[in-house]
Amino acid sequence: MSSSDKQPVHPKEKQRQDALHALDRVEAESETIVGSTFVRMADRAKNHMAAADKDEDDRIEIWGTRIGRGLGVCFAIGLVIYLAITYL
């Protein structure tokens, strides 16, 4: 086929194709933003619970921090359950 055999593209079809490409780009970019935010928050929570911010040479401080943070999470979950049962 030569270039003279091609049928002209309708202007509405061109707009439709452009719109579909724009939607695909927006979808890909939004997944990247949401995904990276979720991964960053999960890594931050994991590092916090593992006491990554404490001195690695002091094992007692690391384990004390881990135990304290774990108990804090348990307390928060228990408080939410208590309040839900009491007021809902």
Backbone as JSON Lines, residues from 0, in Angstrom:
{"i":0,"aa":"M","n":[0.84,-1.18,0.0],"ca":[0.0,0.0,0.0],"c":[0.88,1.24,0.0]}
{"i":1,"aa":"S","n":[0.52,2.17,-0.76],"ca":[1.25,3.42,-0.77],"c":[0.53,4.43,0.12]}
{"i":2,"aa":"S","n":[1.17,5.55,0.36],"ca":[0.57,6.55,1.23],"c":[-0.69,7.14,0.62]}
{"i":3,"aa":"S","n":[-0.86,7.06,-0.71],"ca":[-2.06,7.59,-1.35],"c":[-3.25,6.65,-1.17]}
{"i":4,"aa":"D","n":[-3.0,5.35,-0.8],"ca":[-4.08,4.39,-0.6],"c":[-4.72,4.53,0.78]}
{"i":5,"aa":"K","n":[-4.08,5.21,1.7],"ca":[-4.63,5.35,3.05],"c":[-5.83,6.28,3.04]}
{"i":6,"aa":"Q","n":[-6.81,5.93,3.85],"ca":[-7.97,6.8,3.98],"c":[-7.67,7.89,4.99]}
{"i":7,"aa":"P","n":[-8.21,9.08,4.8],"ca":[-7.96,10.15,5.77],"c":[-8.62,9.82,7.11]}
{"i":8,"aa":"V","n":[-7.94,10.21,8.19],"ca":[-8.44,9.95,9.54],"c":[-9.45,11.04,9.9]}
{"i":9,"aa":"H","n":[-10.57,10.6,10.39],"ca":[-11.63,11.53,10.78],"c":[-11.15,12.36,11.99]}
{"i":10,"aa":"P","n":[-11.43,13.66,12.03],"ca":[-10.97,14.51,13.14],"c":[-11.47,14.03,14.51]}
{"i":11,"aa":"K","n":[-12.69,13.54,14.57],"ca":[-13.22,13.04,15.85],"c":[-12.46,11.8,16.31]}
{"i":12,"aa":"E","n":[-12.06,10.97,15.37],"ca":[-11.28,9.77,15.72],"c":[-9.92,10.16,16.28]}
{"i":13,"aa":"K","n":[-9.32,11.2,15.7],"ca":[-8.04,11.7,16.21],"c":[-8.19,12.21,17.63]}
{"i":14,"aa":"Q","n":[-9.25,12.95,17.91],"ca":[-9.51,13.46,19.27],"c":[-9.74,12.3,20.23]}
{"i":15,"aa":"R","n":[-10.47,11.29,19.76],"ca":[-10.75,10.12,20.61],"c":[-9.45,9.41,20.97]}
{"i":16,"aa":"Q","n":[-8.58,9.21,20.01],"ca":[-7.29,8.55,20.25],"c":[-6.43,9.37,21.21]}
{"i":17,"aa":"D","n":[-6.4,10.68,21.04],"ca":[-5.64,11.55,21.94],"c":[-6.17,11.46,23.37]}
{"i":18,"aa":"A","n":[-7.5,11.44,23.49],"ca":[-8.12,11.35,24.82],"c":[-7.78,10.01,25.49]}
{"i":19,"aa":"L","n":[-7.83,8.93,24.72],"ca":[-7.49,7.62,25.27],"c":[-6.03,7.55,25.72]}
{"i":20,"aa":"H","n":[-5.14,8.14,24.94],"ca":[-3.73,8.17,25.32],"c":[-3.53,9.0,26.6]}
{"i":21,"aa":"A","n":[-4.23,10.12,26.71],"ca":[-4.13,10.96,27.91],"c":[-4.64,10.21,29.14]}
{"i":22,"aa":"L","n":[-5.74,9.49,29.0],"ca":[-6.27,8.71,30.11],"c":[-5.29,7.6,30.53]}
{"i":23,"aa":"D","n":[-4.68,6.96,29.56],"ca":[-3.69,5.93,29.88],"c":[-2.5,6.51,30.65]}
{"i":24,"aa":"R","n":[-2.03,7.68,30.25],"ca":[-0.92,8.34,30.94],"c":[-1.31,8.69,32.37]}
{"i":25,"aa":"V","n":[-2.51,9.25,32.56],"ca":[-2.97,9.63,33.9],"c":[-3.08,8.41,34.79]}
{"i":26,"aa":"E","n":[-3.61,7.33,34.26],"ca":[-3.75,6.09,35.04],"c":[-2.38,5.55,35.46]}
{"i":27,"aa":"A","n":[-1.44,5.54,34.55],"ca":[-0.09,5.04,34.86],"c":[0.59,5.91,35.9]}
{"i":28,"aa":"E","n":[0.47,7.23,35.78],"ca":[1.11,8.13,36.74],"c":[0.46,8.05,38.1]}
{"i":29,"aa":"S","n":[-0.85,7.92,38.18],"ca":[-1.53,7.86,39.47],"c":[-1.18,6.56,40.19]}
{"i":30,"aa":"E","n":[-1.05,5.46,39.47],"ca":[-0.64,4.21,40.11],"c":[0.76,4.33,40.68]}
{"i":31,"aa":"T","n":[1.63,5.01,39.99],"ca":[2.99,5.19,40.47],"c":[3.02,6.0,41.74]}
{"i":32,"aa":"I","n":[2.27,7.08,41.79],"ca":[2.24,7.94,42.97],"c":[1.66,7.2,44.16]}
{"i":33,"aa":"V","n":[0.5,6.57,43.98],"ca":[-0.14,5.85,45.07],"c":[0.72,4.68,45.52]}
{"i":34,"aa":"G","n":[1.26,3.94,44.57],"ca":[2.1,2.78,44.92],"c":[3.34,3.19,45.68]}
{"i":35,"aa":"S","n":[4.01,4.23,45.23],"ca":[5.23,4.64,45.91],"c":[4.93,5.21,47.29]}
{"i":36,"aa":"T","n":[3.82,5.89,47.45],"ca":[3.45,6.41,48.76],"c":[3.17,5.27,49.73]}
{"i":37,"aa":"F","n":[2.43,4.27,49.27],"ca":[2.13,3.12,50.12],"c":[3.39,2.38,50.51]}
{"i":38,"aa":"V","n":[4.28,2.15,49.57],"ca":[5.53,1.45,49.86],"c":[6.38,2.25,50.84]}
{"i":39,"aa":"R","n":[6.45,3.55,50.65],"ca":[7.24,4.4,51.54],"c":[6.67,4.37,52.97]}
{"i":40,"aa":"M","n":[5.34,4.43,53.09],"ca":[4.72,4.38,54.42],"c":[4.94,3.02,55.09]}
{"i":41,"aa":"A","n":[4.86,1.94,54.32],"ca":[5.08,0.61,54.87],"c":[6.53,0.44,55.33]}
{"i":42,"aa":"D","n":[7.48,0.92,54.54],"ca":[8.89,0.85,54.94],"c":[9.15,1.67,56.2]}
{"i":43,"aa":"R","n":[8.53,2.83,56.27],"ca":[8.71,3.69,57.44],"c":[8.16,3.02,58.7]}
{"i":44,"aa":"A","n":[6.97,2.4,58.59],"ca":[6.38,1.7,59.74],"c":[7.24,0.5,60.14]}
{"i":45,"aa":"K","n":[7.74,-0.23,59.15],"ca":[8.59,-1.39,59.46],"c":[9.86,-0.96,60.18]}
{"i":46,"aa":"N","n":[10.5,0.09,59.68],"ca":[11.72,0.59,60.33],"c":[11.43,1.12,61.73]}
{"i":47,"aa":"H","n":[10.28,1.75,61.91],"ca":[9.92,2.27,63.23],"c":[9.73,1.13,64.22]}
{"i":48,"aa":"M","n":[8.99,0.1,63.81],"ca":[8.73,-1.01,64.72],"c":[9.99,-1.84,64.98]}
{"i":49,"aa":"A","n":[10.93,-1.84,64.06],"ca":[12.16,-2.61,64.24],"c":[13.23,-1.82,64.98]}
{"i":50,"aa":"A","n":[12.92,-0.61,65.39],"ca":[13.85,0.27,66.11],"c":[15.11,0.54,65.31]}
{"i":51,"aa":"A","n":[14.93,0.8,64.02],"ca":[16.07,1.07,63.14],"c":[16.73,2.4,63.47]}
{"i":52,"aa":"D","n":[16.03,3.26,64.21],"ca":[16.57,4.57,64.54],"c":[17.43,4.56,65.81]}
{"i":53,"aa":"K","n":[17.57,3.42,66.44],"ca":[18.35,3.31,67.68],"c":[19.77,2.82,67.39]}
{"i":54,"aa":"D","n":[20.65,3.0,68.36],"ca":[22.05,2.6,68.24],"c":[22.14,1.08,68.11]}
{"i":55,"aa":"E","n":[22.77,0.6,67.05],"ca":[22.86,-0.84,66.79],"c":[23.73,-1.57,67.8]}
{"i":56,"aa":"D","n":[24.63,-0.87,68.48],"ca":[25.52,-1.51,69.45],"c":[24.83,-1.8,70.78]}
{"i":57,"aa":"D","n":[23.73,-1.14,71.07],"ca":[23.04,-1.3,72.35],"c":[21.82,-2.2,72.17]}
{"i":58,"aa":"R","n":[22.02,-3.51,72.35],"ca":[20.96,-4.49,72.14],"c":[19.79,-4.3,73.11]}
{"i":59,"aa":"I","n":[20.08,-3.88,74.34],"ca":[19.03,-3.69,75.33],"c":[18.1,-2.55,74.9]}
{"i":60,"aa":"E","n":[18.69,-1.47,74.42],"ca":[17.88,-0.34,73.96],"c":[17.02,-0.74,72.76]}
{"i":61,"aa":"I","n":[17.58,-1.51,71.85],"ca":[16.82,-1.94,70.67],"c":[15.63,-2.81,71.09]}
{"i":62,"aa":"W","n":[15.89,-3.82,71.93],"ca":[14.8,-4.7,72.35],"c":[13.78,-3.98,73.23]}
{"i":63,"aa":"G","n":[14.24,-3.09,74.07],"ca":[13.31,-2.31,74.88],"c":[12.42,-1.44,74.01]}
{"i":64,"aa":"T","n":[12.99,-0.84,72.99],"ca":[12.21,-0.01,72.08],"c":[11.21,-0.86,71.3]}
{"i":65,"aa":"R","n":[11.64,-2.01,70.83],"ca":[10.73,-2.9,70.09],"c":[9.57,-3.35,70.97]}
{"i":66,"aa":"I","n":[9.87,-3.74,72.2],"ca":[8.81,-4.19,73.11],"c":[7.85,-3.05,73.42]}
{"i":67,"aa":"G","n":[8.4,-1.88,73.71],"ca":[7.55,-0.72,74.01],"c":[6.66,-0.33,72.85]}
{"i":68,"aa":"R","n":[7.21,-0.32,71.65],"ca":[6.41,0.05,70.48],"c":[5.37,-1.02,70.17]}
{"i":69,"aa":"G","n":[5.72,-2.29,70.37],"ca":[4.75,-3.37,70.17],"c":[3.6,-3.29,71.16]}
{"i":70,"aa":"L","n":[3.92,-3.0,72.43],"ca":[2.88,-2.84,73.43],"c":[2.01,-1.63,73.13]}
{"i":71,"aa":"G","n":[2.61,-0.59,72.61],"ca":[1.84,0.59,72.23],"c":[0.82,0.28,71.13]}
{"i":72,"aa":"V","n":[1.23,-0.52,70.15],"ca":[0.31,-0.92,69.08],"c":[-0.82,-1.78,69.66]}
{"i":73,"aa":"C","n":[-0.47,-2.72,70.53],"ca":[-1.49,-3.56,71.16],"c":[-2.47,-2.72,71.97]}
{"i":74,"aa":"F","n":[-1.97,-1.74,72.71],"ca":[-2.83,-0.86,73.49],"c":[-3.76,-0.06,72.58]}
{"i":75,"aa":"A","n":[-3.23,0.47,71.49],"ca":[-4.05,1.26,70.57],"c":[-5.15,0.41,69.95]}
{"i":76,"aa":"I","n":[-4.83,-0.81,69.54],"ca":[-5.83,-1.71,68.97],"c":[-6.89,-2.05,70.02]}
{"i":77,"aa":"G","n":[-6.45,-2.36,71.24],"ca":[-7.39,-2.65,72.32],"c":[-8.29,-1.46,72.63]}
{"i":78,"aa":"L","n":[-7.74,-0.27,72.61],"ca":[-8.54,0.93,72.88],"c":[-9.59,1.14,71.79]}
{"i":79,"aa":"V","n":[-9.21,0.93,70.54],"ca":[-10.17,1.07,69.44],"c":[-11.31,0.05,69.58]}
{"i":80,"aa":"I","n":[-10.95,-1.19,69.91],"ca":[-11.97,-2.24,70.11],"c":[-12.88,-1.88,71.26]}
{"i":81,"aa":"Y","n":[-12.32,-1.45,72.38],"ca":[-13.11,-1.06,73.55],"c":[-14.08,0.07,73.22]}
{"i":82,"aa":"L","n":[-13.57,1.1,72.55],"ca":[-14.43,2.24,72.21],"c":[-15.51,1.85,71.21]}
{"i":83,"aa":"A","n":[-15.18,0.97,70.27],"ca":[-16.17,0.51,69.3],"c":[-17.27,-0.28,69.99]}
{"i":84,"aa":"I","n":[-16.91,-1.16,70.91],"ca":[-17.91,-1.97,71.62],"c":[-18.75,-1.08,72.53]}
{"i":85,"aa":"T","n":[-18.12,-0.13,73.18],"ca":[-18.83,0.71,74.13],"c":[-19.79,1.68,73.45]}
{"i":86,"aa":"Y","n":[-19.36,2.3,72.36],"ca":[-20.14,3.38,71.79],"c":[-20.82,3.08,70.47]}
{"i":87,"aa":"L","n":[-20.63,1.9,69.93],"ca":[-21.3,1.58,68.67],"c":[-22.31,0.48,68.82]}
